[in-house]
Amino acid sequence: MRILHTADWHLGKRLDFYPRLEEQKDVLAEICSIADQEEVDVVIVAGDLFDTFNPPVEATELLYKTLKRLSKNGTRPVIAIAGNHDSPDRIDSPDPLARECGILFFGYPNQETALLKVEQGFEILKSAKGFIEIKLPKYYYPIRILATPFANEIRLKQFLGFEDKGAQLHDSLKQSWSELAMQYCDGYGVNVLTSHLYMLKRGAEVLEEPEGEKPLRLGYADLVYSDSIPSQIQYTALGHLHKHYEIGHSHAPVIYPSSPLCYSFSEAGQQKQVVIVDLEPNKVAQYRNVPLKKGKELHRKRFNDIDQAILWLRENPDTLVELTLESEAYLSAIDLKRIHESHEGIIHIIPVVSKQLQEGGSAKSINLEQDMDDLFKDFFKSKYGQEPNEELMQLFNEINTSSLEKED
């Protein structure tokens, strides 16, 4: 049985002011093509389907269209769980209709899916809180899936009934997963766990959470170790970390597949991918990574010559750039205009002025005899290392004029 594992789509996410929806359309279409080319039997999307609790309409439409395409009109089950960026209620709300299309949503840890038989498709044979057993027509054995959406201690206690206030997330999940595995996960089927959380191999180096991501690891209370996974589980499909990681053991892989796009400049240069997993009862899971090619490359570039920077920008137009410029003088408005005109994907410009100039500037006396415009220009230049543009000066003049009128 073949599974495609992906996660952290973050539909609707921007890079600062820059929209990424068109890139997301392209890369999700690529994932759909991979699923078809690889003849995948099951798709798992391990959380953070959206970037916010209230995503834009375009992002919602993209999610449903993509999941429908992945499900192949109900013949291929798609399991999608909520991440820490998702509203559990929003994820759960379309479930009754989605199930008829082969899409199974899990918003809360106690999600229990009704039994179902899709015409000329798969069948849900068993269901419990956080668990489903699916039978596909082409296989004699079923697939069992333990599905735990994003869950903190409070949510676990609320929905799974854990009352021990001193119990940490690790202990609570270990108990819940163990009980489900003991009851449902024997060697006559293939057994998978999917969850959206911060998981670490005990004793291993702490993995960095993505820049700008809502943190899950707050001290050690929200840390879950891979030894909490029941021995019956052959493959664990995780979501949350945007870089590919394998944190389990060779006999039972525990995988973060990566996000489909680079969503911050800390991810610049990372190869994004999906994971293809092959499973049989009582055998070690075999997996491989399939690289994703769509989406703009992110670059963190540093130059000490403006002309060189402009040359590189013109040679790399289809990219998103964080540009650091080292100089012995503050950037002029003319230089900034030249830079912006050379490339449409500049997200940040970070000016770094030489130490000598900064020290000299700090000792410079302030001419209080100047008019207000010149005083403001001096202040702006000393604080930000560049002159204010015309639009900012017009705004300053409007505010200044309004203040003078009130004093009169």
Secondary structure as the mmCIF struct_conf table of DSSP 4:
data_model
#
loop_
_struct_conf.conf_type_id
_struct_conf.id
_struct_conf.beg_label_comp_id
_struct_conf.beg_label_asym_id
_struct_conf.beg_label_seq_id
_struct_conf.end_label_comp_id
_struct_conf.end_label_asym_id
_struct_conf.end_label_seq_id
STRN STRN1 ARG A 2 THR A 6
STRN STRN2 LEU A 11 LEU A 11
TURN_TY1_P TURN_TY1_P1 GLY A 12 GLY A 12
STRN STRN3 ARG A 14 LEU A 15
TURN_TY1_P TURN_TY1_P2 ASP A 16 PHE A 17
STRN STRN4 TYR A 18 PRO A 19
HELX_RH_AL_P HELX_RH_AL_P1 LEU A 21 GLN A 37
TURN_TY1_P TURN_TY1_P3 GLU A 38 GLU A 39
BEND BEND1 ASP A 41 ASP A 41
STRN STRN5 VAL A 42 ALA A 46
BEND BEND2 GLY A 47 GLY A 47
STRN STRN6 PHE A 50 PHE A 50
BEND BEND3 ASP A 51 ASN A 54
HELX_RH_AL_P HELX_RH_AL_P2 VAL A 57 SER A 71
TURN_TY1_P TURN_TY1_P4 LYS A 72 THR A 75
BEND BEND4 ARG A 76 ARG A 76
STRN STRN7 VAL A 78 ILE A 81
TURN_TY1_P TURN_TY1_P5 ASN A 84 HIS A 85
BEND BEND5 ASP A 86 ASP A 86
HELX_RH_AL_P HELX_RH_AL_P3 PRO A 88 ASP A 92
TURN_TY1_P TURN_TY1_P6 SER A 93 PRO A 94
HELX_RH_AL_P HELX_RH_AL_P4 ASP A 95 GLU A 100
TURN_TY1_P TURN_TY1_P7 CYS A 101 GLY A 102
STRN STRN8 ILE A 103 PHE A 106
BEND BEND6 TYR A 108 TYR A 108
TURN_TY1_P TURN_TY1_P8 PRO A 109 ASN A 110
HELX_LH_PP_P HELX_LH_PP_P1 THR A 113 LEU A 115
STRN STRN9 LEU A 116 LYS A 117
TURN_TY1_P TURN_TY1_P9 GLU A 119 GLN A 120
BEND BEND7 GLY A 121 GLY A 121
STRN STRN10 GLU A 123 ALA A 128
TURN_TY1_P TURN_TY1_P10 LYS A 129 GLY A 130
STRN STRN11 PHE A 131 LYS A 135
TURN_TY1_P TURN_TY1_P11 PRO A 137 LYS A 138
BEND BEND8 TYR A 140 TYR A 141
STRN STRN12 ILE A 143 THR A 148
BEND BEND9 PHE A 150 PHE A 150
HELX_RH_AL_P HELX_RH_AL_P5 GLU A 153 LEU A 160
TURN_TY1_P TURN_TY1_P12 LYS A 165 GLY A 166
HELX_RH_AL_P HELX_RH_AL_P6 LEU A 169 TYR A 184
TURN_TY1_P TURN_TY1_P13 GLY A 187 TYR A 188
BEND BEND10 GLY A 189 GLY A 189
STRN STRN13 VAL A 190 HIS A 196
BEND BEND11 LEU A 197 LEU A 197
STRN STRN14 MET A 199 LEU A 200
TURN_TY1_P TURN_TY1_P14 ARG A 202 GLY A 203
BEND BEND12 ALA A 204 ALA A 204
HELX_LH_PP_P HELX_LH_PP_P2 GLU A 205 PRO A 210
TURN_TY1_P TURN_TY1_P15 GLU A 211 GLY A 212
BEND BEND13 GLU A 213 GLU A 213
HELX_LH_PP_P HELX_LH_PP_P3 LYS A 214 PRO A 215
BEND BEND14 LEU A 218 LEU A 218
TURN_TY1_P TURN_TY1_P16 GLY A 219 ASP A 222
STRN STRN15 VAL A 224 TYR A 225
HELX_RH_3T_P HELX_RH_3T_P1 SER A 226 SER A 228
BEND BEND15 ILE A 229 ILE A 229
TURN_TY1_P TURN_TY1_P17 SER A 231 GLN A 232
BEND BEND16 GLN A 234 GLN A 234
STRN STRN16 TYR A 235 GLY A 239
BEND BEND17 HIS A 240 HIS A 240
BEND BEND18 HIS A 242 LYS A 243
STRN STRN17 TYR A 245 GLU A 246
BEND BEND19 GLY A 248 GLY A 248
STRN STRN18 HIS A 249 HIS A 249
TURN_TY1_P TURN_TY1_P18 SER A 250 HIS A 251
STRN STRN19 ALA A 252 ALA A 252
STRN STRN20 VAL A 254 TYR A 256
BEND BEND20 PRO A 260 LEU A 261
BEND BEND21 SER A 264 SER A 264
HELX_RH_3T_P HELX_RH_3T_P2 PHE A 265 GLU A 267
TURN_TY1_P TURN_TY1_P19 ALA A 268 GLY A 269
HELX_LH_PP_P HELX_LH_PP_P4 GLN A 270 LYS A 272
STRN STRN21 GLN A 273 ASP A 278
TURN_TY1_P TURN_TY1_P20 PRO A 281 ASN A 282
BEND BEND22 LYS A 283 LYS A 283
STRN STRN22 GLN A 286 PRO A 291
BEND BEND23 GLY A 295 GLY A 295
HELX_LH_PP_P HELX_LH_PP_P5 LYS A 296 LYS A 296
STRN STRN23 GLU A 297 PHE A 303
BEND BEND24 ASN A 304 ASN A 304
HELX_RH_AL_P HELX_RH_AL_P7 ILE A 306 GLU A 315
BEND BEND25 ASP A 318 ASP A 318
STRN STRN24 THR A 319 SER A 327
BEND BEND26 GLU A 328 ALA A 329
HELX_LH_PP_P HELX_LH_PP_P6 TYR A 330 TYR A 330
STRN STRN25 LEU A 331 LEU A 331
HELX_LH_PP_P HELX_LH_PP_P7 SER A 332 SER A 332
HELX_RH_AL_P HELX_RH_AL_P8 ALA A 333 GLU A 341
TURN_TY1_P TURN_TY1_P21 SER A 342 SER A 342
BEND BEND27 GLU A 344 GLU A 344
STRN STRN26 ILE A 346 VAL A 353
HELX_RH_AL_P HELX_RH_AL_P9 LYS A 355 ALA A 363
HELX_LH_PP_P HELX_LH_PP_P8 LYS A 364 ILE A 366
TURN_TY1_P TURN_TY1_P22 LEU A 368 GLU A 369
BEND BEND28 GLN A 370 GLN A 370
HELX_RH_AL_P HELX_RH_AL_P10 MET A 372 TYR A 384
BEND BEND29 GLY A 385 GLY A 385
STRN STRN27 GLN A 386 GLN A 386
HELX_RH_AL_P HELX_RH_AL_P11 GLU A 390 GLU A 407
#
